[in-house]
Amino acid sequence: MIVEKVKIINSLGLHARPAAQLVKITTRCDCDVFISKDEMEVNAKSIMGVMMLAAEVNSEIIIKCNGPDENLCMNELKELVKNKFYEE
């Protein structure tokens, strides 16, 4: 299992479009992926769950990947966040 803390840096936070991009990556990966913010943890393969986190700009989320594709998945997710979900 890989666990990483990342900061949401795009100006609009984790709204519908970034959530959809994130879920698109996680559903391709052969691993379990969970994201947590504060006390809430959700399945990252569920767009509704990801949006329920209400992760605003500068909020920190914890990503957990566990399975055969965990390294690939984590790297893709960190790249997506680092590049501000390609919105700016």
Legacy VTK file of the C-alpha trace (Angstrom):
# vtk DataFile Version 3.0
C-alpha trace
ASCII
DATASET POLYDATA
POINTS 88 float
0.000 0.000 0.000
1.164 3.494 -0.875
-0.069 6.517 1.073
0.659 10.099 -0.008
-0.538 13.494 1.177
-1.091 16.068 -1.581
-2.313 19.655 -1.604
-5.054 20.760 -3.986
-3.552 23.764 -5.779
-5.929 24.522 -8.632
-7.970 27.649 -7.934
-11.415 25.997 -8.023
-10.545 22.935 -5.951
-11.821 19.437 -6.581
-15.069 20.294 -8.388
-16.894 18.175 -11.003
-14.375 18.300 -13.870
-11.260 17.499 -11.793
-13.204 14.828 -9.907
-14.128 13.206 -13.228
-10.484 13.269 -14.357
-9.388 11.699 -11.091
-12.025 8.958 -11.296
-11.062 8.267 -14.923
-7.514 7.488 -13.779
-8.548 5.374 -10.795
-11.002 3.238 -12.758
-8.229 2.301 -15.213
-5.974 1.105 -12.405
-5.984 -2.425 -11.031
-5.874 -1.359 -7.398
-8.068 -0.031 -4.632
-7.864 3.740 -4.270
-9.216 5.762 -1.382
-9.002 9.492 -0.755
-9.528 11.162 2.578
-9.903 14.736 3.750
-10.344 15.590 7.393
-12.299 12.655 8.853
-13.996 11.523 5.613
-12.606 8.715 3.437
-14.158 7.821 0.077
-13.622 5.346 -2.727
-11.740 7.279 -5.418
-13.500 5.281 -8.138
-16.784 6.993 -7.198
-17.289 10.489 -8.608
-19.975 11.220 -6.030
-17.657 10.171 -3.231
-14.799 12.306 -4.535
-17.061 15.342 -4.890
-18.419 14.829 -1.353
-14.938 15.578 -0.020
-15.439 19.239 -1.020
-11.669 19.678 -1.306
-11.067 23.382 -1.858
-7.897 25.116 -2.971
-5.050 24.626 -0.469
-6.779 21.715 1.247
-4.757 18.561 1.831
-6.003 15.136 0.848
-4.528 11.720 1.543
-4.445 9.214 -1.309
-4.134 5.489 -0.581
-3.463 2.992 -3.373
-3.290 -0.751 -2.774
-2.902 -3.381 -5.484
-0.895 -4.395 -8.554
-1.063 -0.922 -10.196
-0.561 1.088 -7.003
2.688 2.767 -8.123
1.372 3.666 -11.569
-1.906 4.943 -10.167
-0.292 7.065 -7.450
2.140 8.604 -9.925
-0.667 9.501 -12.338
-2.791 11.007 -9.566
0.086 13.080 -8.171
0.886 14.321 -11.678
-2.760 15.305 -12.209
-2.855 17.291 -8.963
0.580 18.840 -9.579
-0.589 20.087 -12.975
-3.711 21.668 -11.450
-5.940 19.151 -13.236
-4.816 20.818 -16.499
-7.264 23.680 -15.912
-4.924 26.660 -15.638
LINES 1 89
88 0 1 2 3 4 5 6 7 8 9 10 11 12 13 14 15 16 17 18 19 20 21 22 23 24 25 26 27 28 29 30 31 32 33 34 35 36 37 38 39 40 41 42 43 44 45 46 47 48 49 50 51 52 53 54 55 56 57 58 59 60 61 62 63 64 65 66 67 68 69 70 71 72 73 74 75 76 77 78 79 80 81 82 83 84 85 86 87
